[in-house]
Amino acid sequence: MKKEKKQQAAQPAQDAKQKKKFSWSLLKSRRFRHGSMATVITILFLVAVIVVNAIVNVLSDRVKMSVDLTQQQAYNLTQDSIDFVAGLEKDVEIIVLNDESEFTYNGQYYVQANEVIRQYAQYSNRVSVSYVNPAQNPTFMADFSEDNPATNDIIVRCGDRHIVVSSSDLFNQQLDTSTYSYRITSSRAEEAITSAMVNVISDTQIQVSLLTGYGESGYDAFVELLRKNNYNVITQNIVTEEIDPESKVVIVFAPAYDYDEEAVQKLGAFLENGNQMGKSLFYVANFEQPDTPNLNTLLEEWALQVGDGIVFETDNNNLAVVNNPYYGLSEYYSGDEDTTYIEDLKDPSKPVIVPFSKPIEVLNSEIAKPLLTSSEETSGVVPSDAGDDWTYENAEVKGPVNTAAICIKTRFDGTTPLISNLVVVGSPDALAEDVLSMNSFNNSAYFLNLFDHIAEREDNSITIESKSLSVNELGITVGTSLTLGVVFTIALPAVILIVGLVIWIRRRNR
């Protein structure tokens, strides 16, 4: 009896010992070890995904985290803008007047513009990008009431200076004649924002006088190009006003008829500048104007002359528009091996076009020279009095024909050269909006670079090409990009999570 009671008393202790032994054996079992390992791995993986996602979200505002697969790298800043932003010594704010989600909701070109805008801050800590809803921030908008900015416009500000970039300035648009509505054809977002930044950080601007009074027209696109590149372009009526002596360059843009003698004398006096020189005239001939004997007198004094007729081209390989003989490609003149006006071009292989160009003659090669010429063997000049029976084979003036030229006059003040320039361009169509915006031609870059030289500008302008998002230029479609986004941000993580859980459950139940 005592032995039985003793065994009963010892049973709880043995049970506890067995339970303890069982627990240790369970922990040492293969099933437990593998199940625990799977659990730990799954937990660590989930934690890693969360941490990496958080880090990416933080860094995406300051570091470029995306890959641009478009042929034109439409979602990337060009190297010119990157270099400019990296060298900033002043703080610049880029303020988008809308919520970011609402701004990008307007379509793929707004998505592209937004991506470009955000990249400026990624290349410099001097740049900040913010989004302000005008309706919800009336106090902020009151500071810009004189500019009357609208929703989706961009404010670029540096200190007390600012420029409002209209949303329409972010894109090139074209009238659809079938619907009589405008459609976006390409993006100018980078060009518009970089140009605005150039303007707001600059302490000085070069003043240019655009002369009117003789039926001038068609200059808006060229003037806008100059203004976006930090030129202060003022308009003056040469009939009633004296040319502002503060102006470095005057523009005579395709007058409809000849200047009178007094106006020509004003131009000559401006270029002479009291024997101090240092001025320039940028003259664009008008192929529709009648004879201009007074203007021709001034040009002859500067060893240049606008001839009669229109330059033609017969080789389709040298035409910008098929079967239109007046849209010939112009070549950069290299007769004297002077590369001054093309050495700063990003792509000198791209041609310039001067449609419907008047021929320009160089009268003295010691002080004047061609800038652009037509082809040597397949071009010439159609005279203004050509009859219906005239053929290209009858051309008396054959290529190469000058479509732009420059005269450089130099005087010396001791050993210091004093220089004035006179540039003649054969047609206003070379500076028309549709031509300046074409990526396939170098017109905007070339003529802006030429203008920088005659204005003696120390810092070169930045010319950014428009970028198209049309289907034939995309390396990836918007639909494909959305699909890839869903796959990599939702589907793939979900699959990994499910596989991990399945493995864990199966090992746990072995």
Solvent accessible surface area in square Angstrom, and as a share of the most:
residue,aa,sasa,rsa
1,M,166,0.74
2,K,177,0.75
3,K,148,0.63
4,E,94,0.42
5,K,119,0.50
6,K,154,0.65
7,Q,107,0.48
8,Q,114,0.51
9,A,77,0.60
10,A,40,0.31
11,Q,86,0.38
12,P,85,0.54
13,A,68,0.52
14,Q,93,0.41
15,D,54,0.28
16,A,59,0.46
17,K,148,0.63
18,Q,116,0.52
19,K,141,0.60
20,K,132,0.56
21,K,149,0.63
22,F,137,0.57
23,S,56,0.36
24,W,140,0.49
25,S,60,0.39
26,L,81,0.40
27,L,83,0.41
28,K,137,0.58
29,S,35,0.23
30,R,170,0.62
31,R,127,0.46
32,F,80,0.34
33,R,131,0.48
34,H,76,0.34
35,G,8,0.08
36,S,39,0.25
37,M,112,0.50
38,A,6,0.05
39,T,41,0.24
40,V,72,0.42
41,I,99,0.50
42,T,21,0.12
43,I,93,0.47
44,L,109,0.54
45,F,77,0.32
46,L,65,0.33
47,V,73,0.42
48,A,49,0.38
49,V,63,0.36
50,I,120,0.61
51,V,73,0.42
52,V,83,0.48
53,N,85,0.43
54,A,51,0.40
55,I,88,0.45
56,V,55,0.32
57,N,88,0.45
58,V,107,0.61
59,L,73,0.36
60,S,40,0.26
61,D,69,0.36
62,R,103,0.38
63,V,72,0.41
64,K,62,0.26
65,M,93,0.42
66,S,61,0.39
67,V,124,0.71
68,D,17,0.09
69,L,96,0.48
70,T,6,0.03
71,Q,130,0.58
72,Q,51,0.23
73,Q,76,0.34
74,A,0,0.00
75,Y,47,0.18
76,N,26,0.13
77,L,9,0.05
78,T,35,0.20
79,Q,113,0.50
80,D,47,0.25
81,S,0,0.00
82,I,31,0.15
83,D,81,0.42
84,F,37,0.15
85,V,0,0.00
86,A,68,0.53
87,G,54,0.52
88,L,15,0.08
89,E,146,0.65
90,K,76,0.32
91,D,88,0.46
92,V,2,0.01
93,E,64,0.29
94,I,0,0.00
95,I,3,0.02
96,V,0,0.00
97,L,0,0.00
98,N,13,0.07
99,D,52,0.27
100,E,58,0.26
101,S,80,0.52
102,E,91,0.41
103,F,0,0.00
104,T,32,0.19
105,Y,184,0.70
106,N,72,0.37
107,G,31,0.30
108,Q,71,0.32
109,Y,22,0.08
110,Y,32,0.12
111,V,65,0.37
112,Q,2,0.01
113,A,0,0.00
114,N,11,0.06
115,E,47,0.21
116,V,0,0.00
117,I,0,0.00
118,R,56,0.20
119,Q,0,0.00
120,Y,0,0.00
121,A,7,0.05
122,Q,32,0.14
123,Y,73,0.28
124,S,14,0.09
125,N,133,0.68
126,R,94,0.34
127,V,3,0.02
128,S,57,0.37
129,V,36,0.21
130,S,51,0.33
131,Y,52,0.20
132,V,24,0.14
133,N,26,0.13
134,P,25,0.16
135,A,93,0.72
136,Q,132,0.58
137,N,56,0.28
138,P,94,0.59
139,T,115,0.67
140,F,45,0.19
141,M,28,0.12
142,A,62,0.48
143,D,105,0.54
144,F,5,0.02
145,S,78,0.50
146,E,173,0.77
147,D,67,0.35
148,N,128,0.65
149,P,19,0.12
150,A,58,0.45
151,T,72,0.42
152,N,22,0.12
153,D,11,0.06
154,I,0,0.00
155,I,0,0.00
156,V,0,0.00
157,R,58,0.21
158,C,14,0.09
159,G,62,0.60
160,D,149,0.77
161,R,95,0.35
162,H,61,0.27
163,I,56,0.28
164,V,39,0.23
165,V,9,0.05
166,S,39,0.25
167,S,22,0.14
168,S,57,0.37
169,D,45,0.24
170,L,0,0.00
171,F,7,0.03
172,N,20,0.10
173,Q,83,0.37
174,Q,94,0.42
175,L,77,0.38
176,D,42,0.22
177,T,100,0.58
178,S,93,0.60
179,T,88,0.51
180,Y,174,0.66
181,S,55,0.36
182,Y,146,0.56
183,R,123,0.45
184,I,52,0.27
185,T,43,0.25
186,S,12,0.08
187,S,3,0.02
188,R,42,0.15
189,A,0,0.00
190,E,6,0.03
191,E,26,0.12
192,A,5,0.04
193,I,0,0.00
194,T,1,0.00
195,S,6,0.04
196,A,5,0.04
197,M,0,0.00
198,V,17,0.10
199,N,6,0.03
200,V,4,0.02
201,I,38,0.19
202,S,23,0.15
203,D,123,0.64
204,T,109,0.63
205,Q,78,0.35
206,I,45,0.23
207,Q,32,0.14
208,V,0,0.00
209,S,0,0.00
210,L,3,0.02
211,L,1,0.00
212,T,26,0.15
213,G,30,0.29
214,Y,13,0.05
215,G,44,0.42
216,E,21,0.10
217,S,73,0.47
218,G,53,0.51
219,Y,47,0.18
220,D,105,0.55
221,A,22,0.17
222,F,1,0.00
223,V,9,0.05
224,E,72,0.32
225,L,17,0.09
226,L,0,0.00
227,R,110,0.40
228,K,25,0.11
229,N,8,0.04
230,N,10,0.05
231,Y,2,0.01
232,N,56,0.29
233,V,7,0.04
234,I,49,0.25
235,T,81,0.47
236,Q,16,0.07
237,N,54,0.28
238,I,2,0.01
239,V,77,0.44
240,T,107,0.62
241,E,72,0.32
242,E,125,0.56
243,I,18,0.09
244,D,39,0.20
245,P,102,0.64
246,E,132,0.59
247,S,0,0.00
248,K,46,0.20
249,V,0,0.00
250,V,0,0.00
251,I,1,0.00
252,V,0,0.00
253,F,0,0.00
254,A,4,0.03
255,P,0,0.00
256,A,41,0.32
257,Y,110,0.42
258,D,26,0.13
259,Y,1,0.01
260,D,68,0.35
261,E,116,0.52
262,E,109,0.49
263,A,2,0.02
264,V,19,0.11
265,Q,124,0.55
266,K,24,0.10
267,L,1,0.00
268,G,18,0.17
269,A,67,0.52
270,F,16,0.07
271,L,1,0.00
272,E,53,0.24
273,N,53,0.27
274,G,63,0.61
275,N,98,0.50
276,Q,103,0.46
277,M,2,0.01
278,G,19,0.19
279,K,21,0.09
280,S,1,0.00
281,L,3,0.01
282,F,0,0.00
283,Y,5,0.02
284,V,0,0.00
285,A,0,0.00
286,N,20,0.10
287,F,52,0.22
288,E,137,0.61
289,Q,20,0.09
290,P,87,0.55
291,D,126,0.65
292,T,10,0.06
293,P,84,0.53
294,N,43,0.22
295,L,5,0.03
296,N,35,0.18
297,T,73,0.42
298,L,4,0.02
299,L,3,0.02
300,E,92,0.41
301,E,105,0.47
302,W,5,0.02
303,A,6,0.04
304,L,0,0.00
305,Q,23,0.10
306,V,19,0.11
307,G,12,0.11
308,D,83,0.43
309,G,3,0.03
310,I,34,0.17
311,V,13,0.08
312,F,7,0.03
313,E,4,0.02
314,T,66,0.38
315,D,44,0.23
316,N,77,0.39
317,N,129,0.66
318,N,40,0.21
319,L,22,0.11
320,A,33,0.25
321,V,68,0.39
322,V,108,0.62
323,N,118,0.60
324,N,41,0.21
325,P,29,0.18
326,Y,59,0.22
327,Y,48,0.18
328,G,17,0.16
329,L,41,0.20
330,S,5,0.03
331,E,95,0.43
332,Y,38,0.14
333,Y,72,0.27
334,S,81,0.52
335,G,57,0.54
336,D,74,0.38
337,E,150,0.67
338,D,56,0.29
339,T,69,0.40
340,T,44,0.25
341,Y,21,0.08
342,I,37,0.19
343,E,111,0.50
344,D,67,0.35
345,L,14,0.07
346,K,111,0.47
347,D,54,0.28
348,P,62,0.39
349,S,97,0.62
350,K,31,0.13
351,P,38,0.24
352,V,0,0.00
353,I,1,0.01
354,V,6,0.04
355,P,0,0.00
356,F,54,0.23
357,S,1,0.01
358,K,25,0.11
359,P,11,0.07
360,I,4,0.02
361,E,84,0.38
362,V,41,0.24
363,L,93,0.46
364,N,62,0.32
365,S,96,0.62
366,E,156,0.70
367,I,63,0.32
368,A,3,0.02
369,K,29,0.12
370,P,20,0.12
371,L,8,0.04
372,L,0,0.00
373,T,13,0.08
374,S,7,0.04
375,S,10,0.06
376,E,121,0.54
377,E,162,0.73
378,T,45,0.26
379,S,5,0.03
380,G,0,0.00
381,V,7,0.04
382,V,20,0.12
383,P,41,0.26
384,S,89,0.57
385,D,123,0.64
386,A,38,0.29
387,G,44,0.43
388,D,158,0.82
389,D,125,0.65
390,W,53,0.18
391,T,65,0.38
392,Y,79,0.30
393,E,139,0.62
394,N,81,0.42
395,A,7,0.05
396,E,172,0.77
397,V,80,0.46
398,K,121,0.51
399,G,15,0.14
400,P,76,0.48
401,V,9,0.05
402,N,25,0.13
403,T,4,0.02
404,A,0,0.00
405,A,0,0.00
406,I,1,0.00
407,C,0,0.00
408,I,56,0.28
409,K,49,0.21
410,T,60,0.35
411,R,96,0.35
412,F,134,0.56
413,D,90,0.47
414,G,66,0.64
415,T,131,0.76
416,T,74,0.43
417,P,68,0.43
418,L,33,0.16
419,I,58,0.30
420,S,0,0.00
421,N,12,0.06
422,L,0,0.00
423,V,0,0.00
424,V,0,0.00
425,V,0,0.00
426,G,0,0.00
427,S,0,0.00
428,P,19,0.12
429,D,36,0.19
430,A,0,0.00
431,L,0,0.00
432,A,27,0.21
433,E,118,0.53
434,D,85,0.44
435,V,6,0.03
436,L,22,0.11
437,S,38,0.24
438,M,81,0.36
439,N,41,0.21
440,S,70,0.45
441,F,25,0.11
442,N,8,0.04
443,N,1,0.00
444,S,21,0.13
445,A,17,0.13
446,Y,2,0.01
447,F,0,0.00
448,L,1,0.01
449,N,12,0.06
450,L,0,0.00
451,F,0,0.00
452,D,5,0.03
453,H,60,0.27
454,I,4,0.02
455,A,2,0.02
456,E,95,0.43
457,R,26,0.10
458,E,176,0.79
459,D,84,0.43
460,N,84,0.43
461,S,22,0.14
462,I,29,0.15
463,T,23,0.13
464,I,7,0.04
465,E,68,0.31
466,S,7,0.04
467,K,15,0.06
468,S,16,0.10
469,L,2,0.01
470,S,48,0.31
471,V,122,0.70
472,N,122,0.62
473,E,42,0.19
474,L,31,0.15
475,G,50,0.48
476,I,37,0.19
477,T,65,0.38
478,V,70,0.40
479,G,44,0.43
480,T,62,0.36
481,S,49,0.31
482,L,119,0.59
483,T,80,0.46
484,L,72,0.36
485,G,31,0.29
486,V,80,0.46
487,V,60,0.35
488,F,127,0.53
489,T,98,0.57
490,I,111,0.57
491,A,41,0.32
492,L,80,0.40
493,P,49,0.31
494,A,44,0.34
495,V,83,0.47
496,I,69,0.35
497,L,66,0.33
498,I,105,0.53
499,V,77,0.44
500,G,20,0.20
501,L,76,0.38
502,V,71,0.41
503,I,73,0.37
504,W,68,0.24
505,I,84,0.43
506,R,157,0.57
507,R,82,0.30
508,R,136,0.50
509,N,100,0.51
510,R,167,0.61
